[in-house]
Amino acid sequence: MLSRTGLRRVLFPELSLFRVILSLAFVYAAVAGLAWLYADRMIFLPPPPT
Protein backbone atom coordinates (compact mmCIF):
# COMPACT_ATOMS: atom_id res chain seq x y z
CA MET A 1 0.00 0.00 0.00
CA LEU A 2 1.26 3.46 -0.87
CA SER A 3 1.91 5.97 1.85
CA ARG A 4 0.35 9.39 1.65
CA THR A 5 3.50 10.93 0.16
CA GLY A 6 3.84 8.09 -2.35
CA LEU A 7 0.23 8.45 -3.44
CA ARG A 8 0.70 12.19 -3.90
CA ARG A 9 3.77 11.55 -6.07
CA VAL A 10 1.75 9.16 -8.26
CA LEU A 11 -1.19 11.56 -8.66
CA PHE A 12 0.77 14.84 -8.88
CA PRO A 13 4.32 14.03 -9.98
CA GLU A 14 5.70 17.58 -10.14
CA LEU A 15 3.43 19.60 -7.88
CA SER A 16 5.20 22.63 -6.47
CA LEU A 17 3.99 25.85 -4.90
CA PHE A 18 5.33 27.89 -7.83
CA ARG A 19 3.41 25.76 -10.32
CA VAL A 20 0.16 26.07 -8.35
CA ILE A 21 0.53 29.87 -8.08
CA LEU A 22 1.36 30.13 -11.78
CA SER A 23 -1.71 28.07 -12.71
CA LEU A 24 -3.98 30.17 -10.49
CA ALA A 25 -2.59 33.37 -12.00
CA PHE A 26 -3.19 32.06 -15.53
CA VAL A 27 -6.79 31.06 -14.74
CA TYR A 28 -7.43 34.44 -13.08
CA ALA A 29 -6.02 36.31 -16.10
CA ALA A 30 -8.05 34.21 -18.54
CA VAL A 31 -11.32 34.80 -16.67
CA ALA A 32 -10.55 38.53 -16.35
CA GLY A 33 -9.85 38.76 -20.08
CA LEU A 34 -13.09 37.02 -20.99
CA ALA A 35 -15.06 39.23 -18.60
CA TRP A 36 -13.45 42.33 -20.14
CA LEU A 37 -14.37 41.26 -23.68
CA TYR A 38 -17.90 40.29 -22.66
CA ALA A 39 -18.40 43.64 -20.89
CA ASP A 40 -17.47 45.48 -24.09
CA ARG A 41 -20.06 43.41 -25.95
CA MET A 42 -22.71 44.39 -23.43
CA ILE A 43 -21.83 48.11 -23.46
CA PHE A 44 -21.82 48.54 -27.24
CA LEU A 45 -25.08 46.80 -28.15
CA PRO A 46 -26.58 47.59 -31.55
CA PRO A 47 -29.74 49.71 -31.51
CA PRO A 48 -33.00 47.74 -31.41
CA PRO A 49 -34.83 47.39 -34.73
CA THR A 50 -37.75 49.75 -35.21
C-alpha positions in Angstrom: 0.0 0.0 0.0 1.3 3.5 -0.9 1.9 6.0 1.8 0.3 9.4 1.7 3.5 10.9 0.2 3.8 8.1 -2.3 0.2 8.5 -3.4 0.7 12.2 -3.9 3.8 11.5 -6.1 1.8 9.2 -8.3 -1.2 11.6 -8.7 0.8 14.8 -8.9 4.3 14.0 -10.0 5.7 17.6 -10.1 3.4 19.6 -7.9 5.2 22.6 -6.5 4.0 25.9 -4.9 5.3 27.9 -7.8 3.4 25.8 -10.3 0.2 26.1 -8.3 0.5 29.9 -8.1 1.4 30.1 -11.8 -1.7 28.1 -12.7 -4.0 30.2 -10.5 -2.6 33.4 -12.0 -3.2 32.1 -15.5 -6.8 31.1 -14.7 -7.4 34.4 -13.1 -6.0 36.3 -16.1 -8.1 34.2 -18.5 -11.3 34.8 -16.7 -10.6 38.5 -16.3 -9.8 38.8 -20.1 -13.1 37.0 -21.0 -15.1 39.2 -18.6 -13.5 42.3 -20.1 -14.4 41.3 -23.7 -17.9 40.3 -22.7 -18.4 43.6 -20.9 -17.5 45.5 -24.1 -20.1 43.4 -25.9 -22.7 44.4 -23.4 -21.8 48.1 -23.5 -21.8 48.5 -27.2 -25.1 46.8 -28.2 -26.6 47.6 -31.5 -29.7 49.7 -31.5 -33.0 47.7 -31.4 -34.8 47.4 -34.7 -37.7 49.7 -35.2 
